[in-house]
Amino acid sequence: MDSRVKLGLVLAAGVVLPGVANHLLYQSGRPTAGAVVWATGYAAMVLVVWYNWLRPLDLGPSGGTEP
């Protein structure tokens, strides 16, 4: 599977699944639990994206000239 497809799936799952869980918990009368589940799921998705796709990138200077 292409890395871009994996990234798209992780982003979709990291937004959709916590959002659906938040909605279901809110509808069942537990809005605080829904907010906690949404925030935790979204934060987990951000950490997964950072660890797998952003952390390995070399964003520093690459031998450029400095004054």
N, CA, C and O atoms as a GROMACS GRO file, in nm:
protein
  268
    1MET      N    1   0.085  -0.117   0.000
    1MET     CA    2   0.000   0.000   0.000
    1MET      C    3   0.090   0.124   0.000
    1MET      O    4   0.189   0.130   0.073
    2ASP      N    5   0.055   0.221  -0.081
    2ASP     CA    6   0.131   0.344  -0.093
    2ASP      C    7   0.127   0.423   0.039
    2ASP      O    8   0.026   0.422   0.109
    3SER      N    9   0.235   0.490   0.069
    3SER     CA   10   0.244   0.568   0.194
    3SER      C   11   0.139   0.678   0.199
    3SER      O   12   0.088   0.711   0.306
    4ARG      N   13   0.106   0.737   0.083
    4ARG     CA   14   0.005   0.843   0.081
    4ARG      C   15  -0.133   0.789   0.113
    4ARG      O   16  -0.214   0.857   0.176
    5VAL      N   17  -0.160   0.666   0.071
    5VAL     CA   18  -0.289   0.603   0.101
    5VAL      C   19  -0.298   0.576   0.251
    5VAL      O   20  -0.401   0.599   0.313
    6LYS      N   21  -0.189   0.526   0.308
    6LYS     CA   22  -0.186   0.500   0.453
    6LYS      C   23  -0.208   0.630   0.531
    6LYS      O   24  -0.283   0.633   0.629
    7LEU      N   25  -0.142   0.736   0.487
    7LEU     CA   26  -0.158   0.865   0.553
    7LEU      C   27  -0.303   0.912   0.546
    7LEU      O   28  -0.359   0.959   0.645
    8GLY      N   29  -0.364   0.898   0.430
    8GLY     CA   30  -0.504   0.936   0.414
    8GLY      C   31  -0.596   0.856   0.503
    8GLY      O   32  -0.689   0.911   0.562
    9LEU      N   33  -0.572   0.726   0.513
    9LEU     CA   34  -0.654   0.641   0.599
    9LEU      C   35  -0.638   0.678   0.746
    9LEU      O   36  -0.736   0.683   0.821
   10VAL      N   37  -0.515   0.705   0.788
   10VAL     CA   38  -0.490   0.743   0.927
   10VAL      C   39  -0.559   0.877   0.957
   10VAL      O   40  -0.620   0.892   1.063
   11LEU      N   41  -0.548   0.972   0.865
   11LEU     CA   42  -0.613   1.102   0.887
   11LEU      C   43  -0.764   1.088   0.892
   11LEU      O   44  -0.830   1.148   0.978
   12ALA      N   45  -0.820   1.009   0.801
   12ALA     CA   46  -0.965   0.990   0.800
   12ALA      C   47  -1.012   0.920   0.927
   12ALA      O   48  -1.110   0.961   0.989
   13ALA      N   49  -0.942   0.813   0.965
   13ALA     CA   50  -0.980   0.739   1.085
   13ALA      C   51  -0.961   0.825   1.210
   13ALA      O   52  -1.040   0.816   1.304
   14GLY      N   53  -0.858   0.908   1.212
   14GLY     CA   54  -0.831   0.992   1.328
   14GLY      C   55  -0.932   1.104   1.347
   14GLY      O   56  -0.943   1.159   1.456
   15VAL      N   57  -1.004   1.138   1.243
   15VAL     CA   58  -1.107   1.241   1.254
   15VAL      C   59  -1.246   1.179   1.264
   15VAL      O   60  -1.327   1.221   1.346
   16VAL      N   61  -1.273   1.079   1.180
   16VAL     CA   62  -1.408   1.021   1.171
   16VAL      C   63  -1.441   0.937   1.294
   16VAL      O   64  -1.546   0.957   1.355
   17LEU      N   65  -1.356   0.844   1.331
   17LEU     CA   66  -1.388   0.754   1.443
   17LEU      C   67  -1.408   0.828   1.575
   17LEU      O   68  -1.508   0.805   1.643
   18PRO      N   69  -1.316   0.917   1.615
   18PRO     CA   70  -1.343   0.992   1.737
   18PRO      C   71  -1.466   1.083   1.725
   18PRO      O   72  -1.536   1.105   1.824
   19GLY      N   73  -1.492   1.135   1.606
   19GLY     CA   74  -1.609   1.220   1.587
   19GLY      C   75  -1.739   1.143   1.603
   19GLY      O   76  -1.833   1.192   1.664
   20VAL      N   77  -1.744   1.022   1.548
   20VAL     CA   78  -1.863   0.938   1.563
   20VAL      C   79  -1.881   0.898   1.709
   20VAL      O   80  -1.993   0.901   1.761
   21ALA      N   81  -1.772   0.860   1.775
   21ALA     CA   82  -1.780   0.824   1.916
   21ALA      C   83  -1.828   0.943   2.000
   21ALA      O   84  -1.909   0.928   2.091
   22ASN      N   85  -1.777   1.062   1.968
   22ASN     CA   86  -1.820   1.183   2.037
   22ASN      C   87  -1.969   1.205   2.018
   22ASN      O   88  -2.041   1.234   2.114
   23HIS      N   89  -2.016   1.191   1.896
   23HIS     CA   90  -2.159   1.210   1.867
   23HIS      C   91  -2.245   1.109   1.944
   23HIS      O   92  -2.346   1.146   2.004
   24LEU      N   93  -2.205   0.982   1.942
   24LEU     CA   94  -2.284   0.880   2.010
   24LEU      C   95  -2.287   0.903   2.161
   24LEU      O   96  -2.391   0.887   2.224
   25LEU      N   97  -2.173   0.939   2.218
   25LEU     CA   98  -2.170   0.966   2.362
   25LEU      C   99  -2.251   1.091   2.396
   25LEU      O  100  -2.317   1.095   2.500
   26TYR      N  101  -2.245   1.192   2.311
   26TYR     CA  102  -2.324   1.313   2.335
   26TYR      C  103  -2.472   1.281   2.330
   26TYR      O  104  -2.549   1.330   2.413
   27GLN      N  105  -2.514   1.201   2.233
   27GLN     CA  106  -2.655   1.165   2.221
   27GLN      C  107  -2.703   1.080   2.338
   27GLN      O  108  -2.821   1.082   2.372
   28SER      N  109  -2.611   1.004   2.399
   28SER     CA  110  -2.650   0.921   2.513
   28SER      C  111  -2.643   0.997   2.645
   28SER      O  112  -2.662   0.938   2.752
   29GLY      N  113  -2.616   1.127   2.639
   29GLY     CA  114  -2.616   1.208   2.761
   29GLY      C  115  -2.483   1.218   2.830
   29GLY      O  116  -2.478   1.255   2.948
   30ARG      N  117  -2.375   1.188   2.763
   30ARG     CA  118  -2.242   1.196   2.822
   30ARG      C  119  -2.151   1.287   2.736
   30ARG      O  120  -2.057   1.239   2.674
   31PRO      N  121  -2.181   1.416   2.736
   31PRO     CA  122  -2.103   1.506   2.648
   31PRO      C  123  -1.956   1.520   2.690
   31PRO      O  124  -1.869   1.536   2.605
   32THR      N  125  -1.930   1.514   2.820
   32THR     CA  126  -1.791   1.526   2.866
   32THR      C  127  -1.709   1.406   2.821
   32THR      O  128  -1.596   1.421   2.775
   33ALA      N  129  -1.766   1.286   2.835
   33ALA     CA  130  -1.696   1.166   2.790
   33ALA      C  131  -1.672   1.171   2.640
   33ALA      O  132  -1.567   1.130   2.591
   34GLY      N  133  -1.770   1.222   2.566
   34GLY     CA  134  -1.754   1.235   2.422
   34GLY      C  135  -1.641   1.329   2.385
   34GLY      O  136  -1.563   1.301   2.294
   35ALA      N  137  -1.632   1.440   2.456
   35ALA     CA  138  -1.524   1.536   2.430
   35ALA      C  139  -1.388   1.476   2.462
   35ALA      O  140  -1.291   1.500   2.390
   36VAL      N  141  -1.381   1.399   2.570
   36VAL     CA  142  -1.254   1.335   2.608
   36VAL      C  143  -1.214   1.232   2.503
   36VAL      O  144  -1.098   1.225   2.464
   37VAL      N  145  -1.310   1.152   2.458
   37VAL     CA  146  -1.282   1.050   2.355
   37VAL      C  147  -1.237   1.118   2.227
   37VAL      O  148  -1.141   1.073   2.163
   38TRP      N  149  -1.304   1.225   2.187
   38TRP     CA  150  -1.266   1.294   2.064
   38TRP      C  151  -1.126   1.353   2.074
   38TRP      O  152  -1.045   1.336   1.983
   39ALA      N  153  -1.097   1.420   2.185
   39ALA     CA  154  -0.965   1.482   2.202
   39ALA      C  155  -0.855   1.377   2.207
   39ALA      O  156  -0.748   1.396   2.149
   40THR      N  157  -0.880   1.266   2.276
   40THR     CA  158  -0.780   1.160   2.285
   40THR      C  159  -0.757   1.096   2.150
   40THR      O  160  -0.642   1.072   2.112
   41GLY      N  161  -0.862   1.068   2.077
   41GLY     CA  162  -0.848   1.007   1.944
   41GLY      C  163  -0.778   1.099   1.846
   41GLY      O  164  -0.693   1.054   1.769
   42TYR      N  165  -0.812   1.227   1.849
   42TYR     CA  166  -0.749   1.323   1.759
   42TYR      C  167  -0.601   1.338   1.794
   42TYR      O  168  -0.516   1.343   1.705
   43ALA      N  169  -0.569   1.346   1.924
   43ALA     CA  170  -0.429   1.359   1.966
   43ALA      C  171  -0.349   1.235   1.928
   43ALA      O  172  -0.233   1.246   1.888
   44ALA      N  173  -0.410   1.118   1.940
   44ALA     CA  174  -0.342   0.995   1.900
   44ALA      C  175  -0.312   0.996   1.751
   44ALA      O  176  -0.204   0.954   1.709
   45MET      N  177  -0.406   1.044   1.670
   45MET     CA  178  -0.384   1.053   1.526
   45MET      C  179  -0.269   1.150   1.495
   45MET      O  180  -0.186   1.121   1.410
   46VAL      N  181  -0.265   1.262   1.563
   46VAL     CA  182  -0.157   1.359   1.541
   46VAL      C  183  -0.022   1.297   1.576
   46VAL      O  184   0.075   1.316   1.503
   47LEU      N  185  -0.016   1.224   1.686
   47LEU     CA  186   0.110   1.159   1.725
   47LEU      C  187   0.152   1.052   1.624
   47LEU      O  188   0.270   1.042   1.592
   48VAL      N  189   0.058   0.974   1.573
   48VAL     CA  190   0.090   0.872   1.473
   48VAL      C  191   0.142   0.937   1.346
   48VAL      O  192   0.241   0.891   1.289
   49VAL      N  193   0.078   1.043   1.301
   49VAL     CA  194   0.123   1.113   1.180
   49VAL      C  195   0.262   1.172   1.203
   49VAL      O  196   0.348   1.161   1.117
   50TRP      N  197   0.283   1.234   1.318
   50TRP     CA  198   0.414   1.291   1.346
   50TRP      C  199   0.522   1.183   1.349
   50TRP      O  200   0.627   1.198   1.287
   51TYR      N  201   0.496   1.074   1.420
   51TYR     CA  202   0.597   0.970   1.437
   51TYR      C  203   0.630   0.900   1.306
   51TYR      O  204   0.747   0.871   1.280
   52ASN      N  205   0.531   0.873   1.224
   52ASN     CA  206   0.555   0.795   1.103
   52ASN      C  207   0.592   0.878   0.980
   52ASN      O  208   0.665   0.829   0.894
   53TRP      N  209   0.543   1.002   0.970
   53TRP     CA  210   0.565   1.077   0.847
   53TRP      C  211   0.645   1.205   0.866
   53TRP      O  212   0.720   1.243   0.776
   54LEU      N  213   0.632   1.272   0.978
   54LEU     CA  214   0.701   1.400   0.994
   54LEU      C  215   0.835   1.389   1.063
   54LEU      O  216   0.930   1.459   1.027
   55ARG      N  217   0.846   1.302   1.162
   55ARG     CA  218   0.970   1.289   1.237
   55ARG      C  219   1.088   1.248   1.150
   55ARG      O  220   1.197   1.301   1.168
   56PRO      N  221   1.071   1.154   1.055
   56PRO     CA  222   1.186   1.112   0.974
   56PRO      C  223   1.235   1.218   0.873
   56PRO      O  224   1.344   1.203   0.819
   57LEU      N  225   1.158   1.323   0.848
   57LEU     CA  226   1.200   1.423   0.749
   57LEU      C  227   1.317   1.504   0.801
   57LEU      O  228   1.320   1.543   0.918
   58ASP      N  229   1.413   1.530   0.714
   58ASP     CA  230   1.526   1.615   0.749
   58ASP      C  231   1.493   1.757   0.705
   58ASP      O  232   1.505   1.790   0.587
   59LEU      N  233   1.450   1.839   0.799
   59LEU     CA  234   1.407   1.974   0.767
   59LEU      C  235   1.514   2.079   0.793
   59LEU      O  236   1.489   2.199   0.777
   60GLY      N  237   1.631   2.035   0.834
   60GLY     CA  238   1.738   2.130   0.865
   60GLY      C  239   1.806   2.181   0.740
   60GLY      O  240   1.771   2.142   0.628
   61PRO      N  241   1.904   2.268   0.759
   61PRO     CA  242   1.978   2.321   0.644
   61PRO      C  243   2.057   2.209   0.577
   61PRO      O  244   2.110   2.119   0.644
   62SER      N  245   2.064   2.214   0.446
   62SER     CA  246   2.131   2.106   0.372
   62SER      C  247   2.254   2.158   0.299
   62SER      O  248   2.260   2.154   0.176
   63GLY      N  249   2.349   2.207   0.372
   63GLY     CA  250   2.474   2.251   0.312
   63GLY      C  251   2.465   2.384   0.240
   63GLY      O  252   2.548   2.412   0.153
   64GLY      N  253   2.369   2.465   0.273
   64GLY     CA  254   2.357   2.596   0.210
   64GLY      C  255   2.467   2.690   0.258
   64GLY      O  256   2.534   2.663   0.358
   65THR      N  257   2.485   2.798   0.187
   65THR     CA  258   2.587   2.894   0.228
   65THR      C  259   2.526   2.992   0.327
   65THR      O  260   2.412   3.035   0.314
   66GLU      N  261   2.606   3.026   0.425
   66GLU     CA  262   2.563   3.123   0.526
   66GLU      C  263   2.648   3.247   0.513
   66GLU      O  264   2.764   3.239   0.474
   67PRO      N  265   2.593   3.362   0.545
   67PRO     CA  266   2.672   3.487   0.533
   67PRO      C  267   2.786   3.494   0.631
   67PRO      O  268   2.860   3.592   0.633
   0.00000   0.00000   0.00000
